[in-house]
Amino acid sequence: MGTVTLGVSIAVPEPYGSFLQERRAGFGDPAAHGIPTHVTLLPPTEVDAAALPAVEAHLAQVAAEGRPFPMRLEGTGTFRPVSPVVFVKIVEGAEECMLLQERIRAAHGPCARELLFPYHPHVTVAHGIDEEAMDRAFAELKDFEAAWTINGFALYEQGADGVWRLDREYPFGAGGPGEQPETASPVLPRQVDLTRPAAPSPW
């Protein structure tokens, strides 16, 4: 049956997702429109197509045991010079992401794999472009802020065209009796104009 390339992530909701995707394209990142704005839980991983049902069952179990949690983004960071990436920082929700990705990559499960670098949850806004454009991404999004409640994660598959497409969403299990997760109020990016078009033009 061959292999498929999968990834698991938390989608950044609207209006933030499209805004950051357009900014990423505007900085000259050619992969921008093929990668929905996200927080990675499982980086691109090649598996046998026959193993997909086992992967889906594993992710469903992880999600069933999960609970909603708040996430807040604020400011920019970079992995340079180790890796050519500029990202928006996660200032709330990083610990929960860490626990989720550990459970997804559990050694006994179908998504077990080693990482090239220690896990550091983030939202990529520039990757592998020239240094001047990376500097611009770092500076122009330094005042970006967003907040929302994470209610689950999703499985994506990369097509032959390099585009990542949603395969299935996995909502977290319900809370205990009478428990209702608190929904965070959206916080629009501070000092960033969502109506302003992006400049011309990894997971």
N, C-alpha and C positions, 0 to 999 in steps of 0.2 A: 504493500500500500504506500510505501515511500515515507517521507518525513514531512513534518510541518514545523514552522517556527512560531512559537507562542510567546506571549508576554502577559503578565498580570499587573494591573495598575489601578490606581484611584484616579478617576477623571476629575479634572478641575472644571467646575460647573460654569454655566453662563451667568453673567457676561464675561467672566474672567478668562475662560478657556479660549474663546475665539479672539479676545483681545491679545492675549499673550502669544497665540499662534500667529496672528498677523504681525505682531512686533518682531517675532522670531524670523518670519519671512522678510520683513523689512530690513533686518540687520544683514540679510544676505545668506541665511542658512537654507540651502537647497532642499533639506529634508523636512522643512517646517510643515508644509501642507500634507505630508504623508504620515505625520505623527500627531495624534490628538494630544492636547496639553494634559499632562498627567504627573502623578507621583508613582515611580516604579516600585513594585513589590517583588516581581520576578523579571529580571532582564531577559532579552531575547534568548530563547532556549529551544533548541531543536530536539524534537521527540518523534518517535514512530507514530504515524497516523493511527495505528491500531491501539495506541496507548491513550488516545484522546478521551474515551469514556472514563478511564481510571483517573485522568487528570481532572475532568469535570466533577467526578464524584468526590475527589479529595478537596477541591476548592469549595464545593457545596458544604462539606463538613466543616471546613475552616470558617466559612461565613456563618453557618448555623450557630457556631459557638461564639461569634463576635458580637459586639455591642457598638452602637453609634458613639462617636467621639468628636469633639470639636477640633477643627483645623484652622490655623491662622498663618498666612503668608505675610512676610514683611521684609523689604529690602533685598539686596542682591549679595551674592557670594561667587566664588570661583574656585575651581580645582586646579587652575594653572599654577605652576608649570607641569604638574604631574599629568593632567589631562586637560585638553583644550575645551573647557566647558565654563559657561557663565550660567548661573541659576538664580531663581528667586528662593529665598530662605524660608524654611518652615520653622516658625517660632512657637507653635503649639500643635501637638499631634504627632511629633516625631517619634516619641517613645512608643506610641500605639502602632505606628507604621513598622517600627523595628520588630515588635512582637509578631505582627501579622506576617511579615516576610520570613521570619524564622519558622513559623508554623507552615507556611506554604512550601518552603524549601526543606522541610523535615527530612532527615536522612533516610527514614523508612518509607517515604512517600514517592509518588511518581514524578515530583518536581524537584527532587534532590539534585543539587549542583553546588559547586564551589563558585565563589565570586572572584573576579579579577582584582577588585579593590574592596576594602571594608565598606559595608553598607552605610550610606549617608543619604537619608531621604531629602529630596529637593525637587524643584520644578525647572527643568532645563529651558533656557531662553536663547541660547546660542551654543553651537557645537561645531568645532572644526573649521571655523571661518578665520579670516585674517585678524591679526591682533588689534588693528584699529577698530574694526567692527565689534570685536569682543569688548574692547574698552567702552565703546558707545553703548552697547547693551548693558554693561555694568552700571554706567552713569545714568542712563535715561530711565532705568527702572528702579533706581535706588529708593524712590519714595513709594513704590507700589505696595499696596496693602489689600488683603482680601481675607474674609473669614466665612466659614460655613460649617455645617455638621456633616461628617462622613457617615453614610448609611450603608456602605457596602463597597465592593470592588468589582472589577470586570476582567474577563479573559479576552485577549486580542490575538488575532492571527495575522502574520505578515504575508501579503500576497507576492506573487512573482514580480509585480511592479514596484515592490519595496514599500507599498502603502500598508499601514496597520489598520485593520478593520475589526470592529466589535464582534465578538463571537457570542458571548453570553455575560449577563450581569448576575452578580451574586449579592443580594441584600443580606445584611446581618440579621441574625435571629432576633425575635422579639424579646423584650426585657421581662423581668419577673412580673408577677401578678400586680396589676395596677400601676406598673412602672411605665412612664412615657418619656422617651428621650427628649431632652430640651433641644430645640432647633435654634441654631445661632442665627442672628440677624445678619443679612448680607452687609458687608462693608465695602463700599466702592473704593477703587484705588485712590489714594490721597495724592493730590497734585499731579494726577495723570489723567489726561482728557480721553475718555473712551470714544469720543466722536471724531477724534483726529485720526486721519488715515495714516497707516504705517508708511515709513519712508519707502521710496521705490525699491523695487527690488532689482540624543539617542535614547531614543529611550535614554 
